[in-house]
Amino acid sequence: MESSKLEEIYEEVVTIRKKIEALEDLIIPKEEISAEEAQEINALLEESLRGENVDWNDLKRKLDI
């Protein structure tokens, strides 16, 4: 009897999860990026990981922001 209740609860949770995912798809639009944009993002990521970035505070000082 206990396992049947757990199965029932699990099925309910799965149903609720599917409904939430469907609502997310309606609320949060999916945006596709082009291959060129993905390539640019990856290049920027690699630069950042190599330390080829500009410190934000230094940049603000240089630009008098």
C-alpha positions as CSV (number, residue, x, y, z in Angstrom):
1,M,0.0,0.0,0.0
2,E,2.8,2.4,0.8
3,S,4.6,1.8,-2.5
4,S,1.4,2.4,-4.4
5,K,1.0,5.8,-2.7
6,L,4.6,6.7,-3.5
7,E,4.0,5.7,-7.1
8,E,0.8,7.8,-7.2
9,I,2.7,10.8,-5.7
10,Y,5.6,10.3,-8.2
11,E,3.1,10.3,-11.1
12,E,1.5,13.5,-9.8
13,V,5.0,15.1,-9.5
14,V,5.8,14.1,-13.1
15,T,2.5,15.5,-14.4
16,I,3.1,18.8,-12.5
17,R,6.6,19.0,-13.9
18,K,5.4,18.6,-17.4
19,K,2.9,21.3,-17.0
20,I,5.5,23.7,-15.5
21,E,7.8,23.0,-18.4
22,A,5.0,23.7,-20.9
23,L,4.3,27.0,-19.1
24,E,8.0,27.9,-19.2
25,D,8.1,27.3,-23.0
26,L,5.2,29.7,-23.4
27,I,6.6,32.4,-21.0
28,I,10.3,32.2,-21.8
29,P,10.8,32.5,-25.6
30,K,13.5,30.3,-27.1
31,E,16.0,32.3,-29.1
32,E,18.3,30.6,-31.5
33,I,21.7,32.1,-32.2
34,S,23.5,31.8,-35.5
35,A,26.7,29.8,-36.0
36,E,28.6,33.1,-36.4
37,E,27.3,34.3,-33.0
38,A,28.1,31.0,-31.3
39,Q,31.6,31.2,-32.8
40,E,32.1,34.8,-31.5
41,I,30.9,33.8,-28.0
42,N,33.3,30.9,-28.0
43,A,36.2,33.1,-29.1
44,L,35.4,35.6,-26.3
45,L,35.1,32.8,-23.8
46,E,38.5,31.5,-24.8
47,E,40.0,35.0,-24.6
48,S,38.6,35.4,-21.1
49,L,39.9,32.0,-20.0
50,R,43.4,32.9,-21.2
51,G,43.2,36.2,-19.2
52,E,43.0,38.4,-22.3
53,N,40.4,40.6,-20.8
54,V,40.2,44.2,-19.5
55,D,39.6,44.9,-15.9
56,W,36.3,46.8,-15.6
57,N,37.5,49.2,-13.0
58,D,40.6,50.1,-15.1
59,L,38.4,50.7,-18.1
60,K,36.0,52.9,-16.2
61,R,38.9,55.0,-14.9
62,K,40.3,55.4,-18.4
63,L,36.9,56.4,-19.8
64,D,36.1,58.7,-16.8
65,I,32.9,56.8,-16.1
